[in-house]
């Protein structure tokens, strides 16, 4: 069992969730139960799946949950780009979020490769 609290990818994804929640306050009230809720859910899914995988009993299971976290990261990126396309927010306002998503995705892939090698 791995201590998920020590994983940099988990720490970075926790920071991302906090930033996502701040930015979601900028979206229109009529999206609170639409895109905003979905964006919050998939952002929370990233560190949650990393933690769940770290708590599993085998490297194979850990990699599986890291893969799910990667899917949630891509989902979050897509939804962030969608709110820009819908003119709810500017790309400048979410640039750091998109960069964090890409960094988390790369960190996650590296962690998966590392686990597979061991």
N, C-alpha and C positions, 0 to 999 in steps of 0.2 A: 504494500500500500504506500502510495506517495503522499507527501504532505502538499496538498494543492496550494496552501497559503504561501509556499516557498517558490512556486512556479511563476516566473516573470510574465508568461503569457496570461496567466490567471489574473495577476495584479494589473496588467495593462488592460485586460478586458473589463475588470471591475471599474477602473477609471473611465473607460469608454461608456459604460452604463450610466455613470453619474453625469457625464457630459451630454449624453443623449437625452436624459431627463430634463436637463436645463434647456436644451435647444427645443424640445417638444413644447415648451411653454410659449414659444413664439408662433406656433401654428394656430390657425383659426379654431375657435371653440367648436364649430360644427364638425371638426375632424377628431375630436377627443375620443370618440368610440369607433373610429375608422382607422385611418392610417396611424394616428398617434398611438393607439393601443397596440396595434400590430408591431410598430417599430419598437415600442418599449418591450414587448414580449420577446421579440427575437434578439434584442440586445441583452436582455437578462439571460436568455438561453445560452449565450456564449460562455460566460464564466461558470454557469450552472453545470453545463455538460463537461467542461474541463474538470471541475471538482468531482462530479459523479464518476467520470472515467478514472480519475486518480484514486478514487476510493474502491475501485473494483479489484478483483483478485488476480487478474492476468494482464500481461502487456497487450494481448490481442483485444481484450475488452477496453482497455485504456485507449488504444488507437481508434477503436470504433467510436467512442464518445468524443474523441478529438475530431474525428471526421464529421460528426454531427455538429460540433461547435463551428467547424469550418463552413458547413452549409448555412448555419445561422449567420455567420459573418457575411457571407455572400448575399444572403437574403437582406440583411441590414443595409449593405451597400446599395443594393437595387432599390430599396424603399427610400433611402436618402436621395438617390438620384431622381427618383420619381417625384418627390416633393419639390425638387428644383424644377423639374419639367412642368409640374403643375403650377409653377410660380407662387408657391406658398412661402418659399424661402430662397435666398440666393446661394449660389455655389460657394461664394466666399464665406458665408455663415456656417457652412458645414464642411469646409475644406479640411479642418483638423480632424473631424470625425471620419471622413473618408480616408485620410492618411493613417489614422489609428486602425481602421479596419484592415487596410492593406498590411500594416506592420504586424497586427495580430495574426492575420492569415499566414504570413511568412514565418512568424515565430512558431505557429502551430505546425506547419509543414515540417519545419526543422526538428521540432520535438518528436513528431511521428517518425521521421527518418532515424533519429537517435534511438528511439525505442526499438525500432525494427532491427537495428544493427546490434543491439545488446542481447 
